[in-house]
Amino acid sequence: MELFFDPEFNGEGLLNEAESKHCINVLRHKEGDTITVANGKGYYYTCNIIKAHPKRCELALIESKKHPSQVFMIHLAVAPTKSTDRFEWMIEKAMELGIAEITPILCKHSERKKVRTDRIERVVVAAMKQSLKAYLPKINELTSFDDFLKQNHASQGYIAHCHESEKTPLKQAYQTGTDCILCIGPEGDFSESEVELAQKSNFKTVSLGNSRLRTETAGVIACHTIHLLNE
């Protein structure tokens, strides 16, 4: 199935210009073809093309379907890697697994201190369409880790780090069926003071196994662990 994305689409009318161009000029759809559109809010719309215009593709609704949301939500708070490509790869894979929210965090050892959220959104939208997801995650601006911890989080938080201290494997610490925040640090890891501050904010310190992982690998493994535990 091909999936098109238009956040303003509600069942009938015009597909946005970017998706109209992709649908008509790139994929060569014609009048009478059936396509599926997602609005990122949980709805799939199966529609007929009634006007195959590359800027204003007009659709008529055949069927709408609300996709149920996951019983658990993952909020990934992660320090952007020095390499933009590696960071975007991680976001893509996390999106394919299914996450509800993304917050890039600025830490003491961060090598990258600027993030373009518009680039993150493009990666997320492409991954959403490829993996046929019905929900588009919330994408937050780059936030200092200290400020992030001060926010009022309703979910249980977990911070993964490499310091020699007592940690519980994530697969044991996480309670199945609950929403969670997964904090992944930069290449230089969280500082000891950041870990202590997270613990004071009721975040649990966890490990992701015995191997020392890159930031992008740790982010994917953490998300995958939560999904596996909920299957």
LOBA-565249 format. One record per residue (C-alpha): residue in one letter; x, y, z. Coordinates in steps of 0.5 Angstrom, whole numbers, plus 500, padded with zeros to 3 digits. Each point is the difference from the previous one (the first is absolute). Example, Ala and Ser with C-alpha at 12.3 -4.5 7.8 and 13.67 -1.06 7.14 Angstrom:
<sites>
a525491516 s502507498 
</sites>
This chain:
<sites>
m500500500 e502507498 l499505506 f499508499 f501505505 d496506501 p499503507 e494504498 f496495496 n494497503 g497496495 e498504494 g503505496 l507502497 l506497502 n505505502 e505502494 a506496502 e496493501 s496502493 k507501497 h503493502 c493497499 i499502493 n507502497 v504495504 l496494501 r496501493 h493499504 k494502495 e492502501 g497494503 d506497504 t499498507 i505503505 t500500508 v502507504 a502500507 n499507504 g505498505 k494500506 g499493499 y495500494 y501496493 y496503494 t499495494 c498505495 n499500492 i503505496 i495504496 k505505498 a507499498 h503506501 p508501502 k498506505 r493498502 c499493499 e492500502 l498493504 a493497502 l499496506 i499493500 e501498507 s503503506 k504496506 k502502506 h506496502 p501498508 s505504503 q506495504 v498498507 f507503502 m503507498 i508501499 h503507501 l507499497 a505506503 v506499496 a507504500 p501502492 t506496497 k506504497 s498497494 t493502497 d499494496 r501495506 f495505504 e495500494 w501492499 m498499508 i494504499 e498496494 k501494503 a496502507 m495503496 e499493496 l499496507 g495505502 i502506505 a495506502 e505506502 i507502498 t504505504 p507501498 i504502506 l506504502 c505497505 k506502503 h504495495 s496502494 e504501494 r495503496 k496506502 k495501495 v494496497 r496502494 t493497502 d497501493 r505495497 i498495506 e493501498 r502498493 v503494502 v494498505 v495501494 a504496495 a501494505 m493501502 k497499493 q505494499 s498496506 l493502499 k499503507 a494504502 y503505505 l505505499 p504501506 k501507504 i506503498 n503505505 e506505500 l507499502 t499500508 s506500505 f500494504 d499504507 d494504497 f497493497 l500497507 k497506503 q493499496 n494496503 h501493497 a494495501 s504494497 q505496504 g507503498 y506495498 i507503499 a506495497 h507502501 c507496500 h502502507 e503495505 s494500505 e494496502 k495499494 t494496498 p499497493 l495504496 k496493499 q499499508 a499507502 y494502495 q493498502 t497497494 g494505497 t502506503 d502507497 c508501500 i505505499 l507497497 c506505501 i506499496 g506504501 p505503495 e507496497 g503502507 d495497504 f496504505 s504503506 e500498507 s496506502 e495499495 v499493502 e499502507 l495506498 a496495496 q500495506 k497506504 s495501495 n497493501 f504497494 k502493500 t507498498 v500494495 s505496496 l499498493 g505494500 n507499501 s503503494 r502508499 l495502495 r500506496 t494505501 e496499494 t501492501 a498501508 g494504498 v497495495 i502494505 a496504505 c494501496 h500493497 t501497507 i493503503 h496498493 l503493501 l498500508 n493502498 e499495494 
</sites>
